[in-house]
Amino acid sequence: VQLQASGGGLVQTGGSLRLSCAASGSIFSINYMGWYRQAPGKQRELVASITRSGSTNYADFVKGRFTISLENAKNTVYLQMNSLKPEDTAVYYCSAGLMGPRDWGKGTQVTVSS
């Protein structure tokens, strides 16, 4: 599976960004898609995930601010990020797999200025 992420950028505190990740290749093997992030000097961490049935999971630090959605027809997962904070600054990675993260896309940088 190939994953192409887009939508990162520079935004001020309180602003919004929408990340997109399109999957191609062996998409029949995908039931799970997720967004992870890695800040400098920190480990990669889960931000949000979704299954094809629509079941979602969010990290506590984004609940109420971020929304993950999946457009099955386009095999594309979105991450709507609102009320962004400087601590959200990181490289965001898209992942896909059957039951969890297996394939990874190249990251997209999100920078939130204070």
GROMACS elastic network, one bead per residue, 0.5 to 0.9 nm:
[ bonds ]
;  ai    aj funct       b0    kb
    1    23     6  0.65601   500
    1    24     6  0.57102   500
    1    26     6  0.52606   500
    1    27     6  0.64793   500
    1    29     6  0.83227   500
    1    30     6  0.83639   500
    1    96     6  0.78641   500
    1    97     6  0.85315   500
    1   103     6  0.64749   500
    1   104     6  0.84953   500
    2    22     6  0.81226   500
    2    23     6  0.56317   500
    2    24     6  0.52031   500
    2    25     6  0.60492   500
    2    26     6  0.82974   500
    2    27     6  0.89174   500
    2   103     6  0.74834   500
    2   104     6  0.77134   500
    2   105     6  0.68442   500
    3    21     6  0.62860   500
    3    22     6  0.56339   500
    3    24     6  0.65725   500
    3    25     6  0.89177   500
    3    94     6  0.69896   500
    3    95     6  0.74074   500
    3    96     6  0.79516   500
    3   103     6  0.77504   500
    3   104     6  0.65811   500
    3   106     6  0.75873   500
    4    20     6  0.80201   500
    4    21     6  0.52690   500
    4    22     6  0.52430   500
    4    23     6  0.66028   500
    4    24     6  0.84591   500
    4    94     6  0.79792   500
    4   105     6  0.59211   500
    4   106     6  0.70740   500
    4   107     6  0.88958   500
    5     8     6  0.85630   500
    5    19     6  0.70839   500
    5    20     6  0.55193   500
    5    22     6  0.65474   500
    5    23     6  0.89357   500
    5    92     6  0.87805   500
    5    93     6  0.75377   500
    5    94     6  0.65819   500
    5   105     6  0.66371   500
    5   106     6  0.68813   500
    5   107     6  0.69404   500
    5   108     6  0.66026   500
    6    18     6  0.85997   500
    6    19     6  0.57521   500
    6    20     6  0.52989   500
    6    21     6  0.63883   500
    6    22     6  0.87794   500
    6   107     6  0.85237   500
    6   108     6  0.63768   500
    7    17     6  0.70206   500
    7    18     6  0.58155   500
    7    20     6  0.61221   500
    7    21     6  0.88103   500
    7   108     6  0.73134   500
    7   109     6  0.86877   500
    7   110     6  0.85602   500
    8    17     6  0.70410   500
    8    18     6  0.74832   500
    8    19     6  0.62484   500
    8    20     6  0.89075   500
    8    91     6  0.85906   500
    8    92     6  0.80301   500
    8   107     6  0.89827   500
    8   108     6  0.53442   500
    8   109     6  0.52759   500
    8   111     6  0.79638   500
    9    17     6  0.77916   500
    9   108     6  0.79641   500
    9   109     6  0.61375   500
    9   110     6  0.50435   500
    9   111     6  0.61402   500
    9   112     6  0.84268   500
   10    17     6  0.88729   500
   10   109     6  0.82765   500
   10   110     6  0.61375   500
   10   112     6  0.59045   500
   10   113     6  0.72822   500
   11    14     6  0.82653   500
   11    15     6  0.59358   500
   11    16     6  0.71648   500
   11    17     6  0.76424   500
   11    84     6  0.80356   500
   11   110     6  0.79190   500
   11   111     6  0.63392   500
   11   112     6  0.50097   500
   11   113     6  0.62353   500
   12    15     6  0.54792   500
   12    16     6  0.84190   500
   12    84     6  0.76250   500
   12    85     6  0.80658   500
   12    86     6  0.82403   500
   12   111     6  0.83088   500
   12   112     6  0.53285   500
   12   114     6  0.62384   500
   13    16     6  0.86625   500
   13    83     6  0.70220   500
   13    84     6  0.54696   500
   13    85     6  0.51265   500
   13    86     6  0.63928   500
   13   112     6  0.58337   500
   13   113     6  0.58065   500
   13   114     6  0.54230   500
   14    82     6  0.69700   500
   14    85     6  0.63694   500
   14   112     6  0.86374   500
   15    81     6  0.82974   500
   15    82     6  0.61430   500
   15    83     6  0.55269   500
   15    84     6  0.54949   500
   15    85     6  0.82388   500
   15   112     6  0.82121   500
   16    80     6  0.74679   500
   16    81     6  0.53736   500
   16    83     6  0.62660   500
   16    84     6  0.62157   500
   17    79     6  0.82011   500
   17    80     6  0.62048   500
   17    81     6  0.52284   500
   17    82     6  0.67519   500
   17    84     6  0.82374   500
   17   110     6  0.85262   500
   18    78     6  0.68442   500
   18    79     6  0.55698   500
   18    81     6  0.59162   500
   18    82     6  0.85649   500
   19    77     6  0.82654   500
   19    78     6  0.55095   500
   19    80     6  0.64627   500
   19    81     6  0.79058   500
   19    92     6  0.87352   500
   19   108     6  0.84931   500
   20    76     6  0.67866   500
   20    77     6  0.58419   500
   20    79     6  0.65199   500
   20    80     6  0.87806   500
   20    94     6  0.86072   500
   21    75     6  0.83653   500
   21    76     6  0.53905   500
   21    77     6  0.52512   500
   21    78     6  0.63832   500
   21    79     6  0.87009   500
   21    93     6  0.89931   500
   21    94     6  0.63812   500
   21    95     6  0.87315   500
   21   105     6  0.82866   500
   22    74     6  0.73495   500
   22    75     6  0.59022   500
   22    77     6  0.65838   500
   22    78     6  0.88429   500
   23    26     6  0.86501   500
   23    27     6  0.68170   500
   23    30     6  0.89225   500
   23    74     6  0.81560   500
   23    75     6  0.54869   500
   23    76     6  0.61067   500
   23    77     6  0.83257   500
   23    96     6  0.80791   500
   24    27     6  0.60006   500
   24    75     6  0.74716   500
   25    28     6  0.85069   500
   26    29     6  0.58699   500
   26    30     6  0.76352   500
   27    30     6  0.52837   500
   27    31     6  0.85919   500
   27    75     6  0.74941   500
   28    31     6  0.79721   500
   29    96     6  0.89896   500
   29    97     6  0.67329   500
   29    98     6  0.58310   500
   30    33     6  0.74332   500
   30    51     6  0.86544   500
   30    52     6  0.81764   500
   30    96     6  0.62157   500
   30    99     6  0.81538   500
   31    50     6  0.84192   500
   31    51     6  0.54108   500
   31    52     6  0.53647   500
   31    53     6  0.82267   500
   31    96     6  0.75812   500
   31    97     6  0.61662   500
   31    99     6  0.65010   500
   31   100     6  0.82740   500
   32    49     6  0.71606   500
   32    50     6  0.59015   500
   32    52     6  0.66134   500
   32    95     6  0.81553   500
   32    96     6  0.54847   500
   32    97     6  0.52040   500
   32    98     6  0.55304   500
   32    99     6  0.57879   500
   32   100     6  0.58154   500
   32   101     6  0.72748   500
   33    48     6  0.87525   500
   33    49     6  0.57139   500
   33    50     6  0.55213   500
   33    51     6  0.63012   500
   33    52     6  0.82539   500
   33    70     6  0.82220   500
   33    76     6  0.89341   500
   33    77     6  0.69543   500
   33    94     6  0.73160   500
   33    95     6  0.55715   500
   33    97     6  0.65403   500
   33    98     6  0.85539   500
   33    99     6  0.89808   500
   33   100     6  0.74993   500
   33   101     6  0.71743   500
   34    46     6  0.76124   500
   34    47     6  0.75376   500
   34    48     6  0.56735   500
   34    50     6  0.61274   500
   34    51     6  0.85526   500
   34    57     6  0.89994   500
   34    68     6  0.82946   500
   34    77     6  0.78097   500
   34    93     6  0.82530   500
   34    94     6  0.58047   500
   34    95     6  0.51470   500
   34    96     6  0.63303   500
   34    97     6  0.89362   500
   34   100     6  0.81964   500
   34   101     6  0.71846   500
   35    45     6  0.87679   500
   35    46     6  0.63746   500
   35    47     6  0.54529   500
   35    48     6  0.54055   500
   35    49     6  0.61917   500
   35    68     6  0.84255   500
   35    77     6  0.87773   500
   35    78     6  0.88044   500
   35    79     6  0.75593   500
   35    92     6  0.66954   500
   35    93     6  0.56269   500
   35    95     6  0.62171   500
   35    96     6  0.89457   500
   36    44     6  0.64965   500
   36    45     6  0.53683   500
   36    48     6  0.70525   500
   36    49     6  0.85940   500
   36    91     6  0.83794   500
   36    92     6  0.56452   500
   36    93     6  0.50688   500
   36    94     6  0.63827   500
   36    95     6  0.74953   500
   37    43     6  0.83951   500
   37    44     6  0.54192   500
   37    45     6  0.54806   500
   37    46     6  0.65788   500
   37    47     6  0.66029   500
   37    88     6  0.86871   500
   37    89     6  0.87868   500
   37    90     6  0.59152   500
   37    91     6  0.54508   500
   37    93     6  0.57998   500
   37    94     6  0.86898   500
   37   107     6  0.83413   500
   38    41     6  0.82406   500
   38    42     6  0.61999   500
   38    43     6  0.58950   500
   38    45     6  0.63857   500
   38    89     6  0.86333   500
   38    90     6  0.53131   500
   38    91     6  0.53331   500
   38    92     6  0.65637   500
   38    93     6  0.80460   500
   39    42     6  0.53539   500
   39    43     6  0.72839   500
   39    44     6  0.74171   500
   39    87     6  0.86397   500
   39    88     6  0.82634   500
   39    89     6  0.66149   500
   39    91     6  0.63275   500
   39    92     6  0.87792   500
   40    43     6  0.83408   500
   40    90     6  0.71538   500
   40    91     6  0.85784   500
   42    45     6  0.86389   500
   44    93     6  0.89449   500
   45    59     6  0.86886   500
   46    49     6  0.77012   500
   46    58     6  0.78041   500
   46    59     6  0.64679   500
   47    57     6  0.83844   500
   47    58     6  0.59850   500
   47    59     6  0.52495   500
   47    60     6  0.85846   500
   47    61     6  0.81962   500
   47    62     6  0.70520   500
   47    66     6  0.86824   500
   47    92     6  0.87785   500
   48    56     6  0.71776   500
   48    57     6  0.54505   500
   48    59     6  0.61430   500
   48    62     6  0.82244   500
   48    66     6  0.82308   500
   48    67     6  0.79606   500
   48    68     6  0.64954   500
   48    79     6  0.81782   500
   49    55     6  0.81632   500
   49    56     6  0.55601   500
   49    57     6  0.51932   500
   49    58     6  0.66417   500
   49    68     6  0.69402   500
   49    69     6  0.87445   500
   49    95     6  0.89106   500
   49   100     6  0.88431   500
   50    53     6  0.80643   500
   50    54     6  0.59850   500
   50    55     6  0.54405   500
   50    57     6  0.64954   500
   50    68     6  0.69542   500
   50    69     6  0.70724   500
   50    70     6  0.71826   500
   50    77     6  0.83861   500
   51    54     6  0.52209   500
   51    55     6  0.53249   500
   51    56     6  0.67316   500
   51    70     6  0.80280   500
   51    98     6  0.89805   500
   51    99     6  0.85135   500
   52    55     6  0.74411   500
   52    70     6  0.72970   500
   52    71     6  0.88173   500
   52    72     6  0.69506   500
   54    69     6  0.78832   500
   54    70     6  0.75334   500
   56    68     6  0.74754   500
   56    69     6  0.84545   500
   57    68     6  0.87637   500
   58    61     6  0.81692   500
   58    62     6  0.66948   500
   58    63     6  0.61402   500
   58    66     6  0.83238   500
   58    67     6  0.84846   500
   58    68     6  0.85064   500
   59    62     6  0.57398   500
   59    63     6  0.65375   500
   60    63     6  0.53573   500
   60    64     6  0.89262   500
   61    64     6  0.87857   500
   61    65     6  0.86010   500
   62    65     6  0.53453   500
   62    66     6  0.55203   500
   62    67     6  0.85273   500
   62    81     6  0.85054   500
   62    88     6  0.89870   500
   63    66     6  0.62837   500
   63    67     6  0.81479   500
   64    67     6  0.78112   500
   64    82     6  0.87303   500
   65    80     6  0.82827   500
   65    81     6  0.62062   500
   65    82     6  0.51678   500
   65    83     6  0.60312   500
   65    84     6  0.77240   500
   66    79     6  0.67082   500
   66    80     6  0.54674   500
   66    82     6  0.59449   500
   66    83     6  0.83627   500
   66    84     6  0.88863   500
   67    78     6  0.80026   500
   67    79     6  0.56684   500
   67    80     6  0.50745   500
   67    81     6  0.66392   500
   67    82     6  0.84893   500
   68    77     6  0.71604   500
   68    78     6  0.56055   500
   68    80     6  0.63700   500
   68    81     6  0.87608   500
   69    76     6  0.85263   500
   69    77     6  0.57266   500
   69    78     6  0.52326   500
   69    79     6  0.66122   500
   69    80     6  0.82239   500
   70    73     6  0.88911   500
   70    74     6  0.85682   500
   70    75     6  0.72431   500
   70    76     6  0.58688   500
   70    78     6  0.62536   500
   71    74     6  0.55932   500
   71    75     6  0.58781   500
   71    76     6  0.53313   500
   71    77     6  0.62494   500
   71    78     6  0.80989   500
   72    76     6  0.66442   500
   72    77     6  0.82588   500
   73    76     6  0.78962   500
   74    77     6  0.86442   500
   77    94     6  0.84751   500
   81    84     6  0.66210   500
   82    85     6  0.89912   500
   84    87     6  0.82680   500
   84    88     6  0.64775   500
   84    89     6  0.87329   500
   84   112     6  0.67376   500
   85    88     6  0.53785   500
   85    89     6  0.75551   500
   85   112     6  0.61009   500
   85   113     6  0.78624   500
   85   114     6  0.76630   500
   86    89     6  0.56115   500
   86   111     6  0.73121   500
   86   113     6  0.57891   500
   86   114     6  0.60037   500
   87    90     6  0.80262   500
   87   111     6  0.89913   500
   87   112     6  0.75891   500
   88   110     6  0.75413   500
   88   111     6  0.74151   500
   88   112     6  0.67178   500
   89    92     6  0.88899   500
   89   109     6  0.77984   500
   89   110     6  0.54040   500
   89   112     6  0.54720   500
   89   113     6  0.83761   500
   90   108     6  0.84773   500
   90   109     6  0.60960   500
   90   110     6  0.55446   500
   90   111     6  0.65912   500
   90   112     6  0.88630   500
   91   107     6  0.55891   500
   91   108     6  0.54074   500
   91   110     6  0.59999   500
   91   111     6  0.84394   500
   92   106     6  0.85563   500
   92   107     6  0.51731   500
   92   108     6  0.52187   500
   92   109     6  0.61548   500
   92   110     6  0.69242   500
   93   104     6  0.69537   500
   93   105     6  0.61409   500
   93   106     6  0.63494   500
   93   108     6  0.65384   500
   93   109     6  0.89311   500
   94   101     6  0.88600   500
   94   103     6  0.84452   500
   94   104     6  0.59314   500
   94   105     6  0.54184   500
   94   106     6  0.75345   500
   94   107     6  0.71155   500
   94   108     6  0.88334   500
   95   100     6  0.83144   500
   95   101     6  0.53401   500
   95   102     6  0.67073   500
   95   103     6  0.55250   500
   95   105     6  0.63381   500
   96    99     6  0.86603   500
   96   100     6  0.68861   500
   96   101     6  0.51622   500
   96   102     6  0.58025   500
   96   103     6  0.53218   500
   96   104     6  0.67155   500
   96   105     6  0.87265   500
   97   100     6  0.52543   500
   97   101     6  0.50862   500
   97   103     6  0.62340   500
   98   101     6  0.77208   500
   98   102     6  0.76532   500
   99   102     6  0.85061   500
  101   104     6  0.74767   500
  104   107     6  0.85684   500
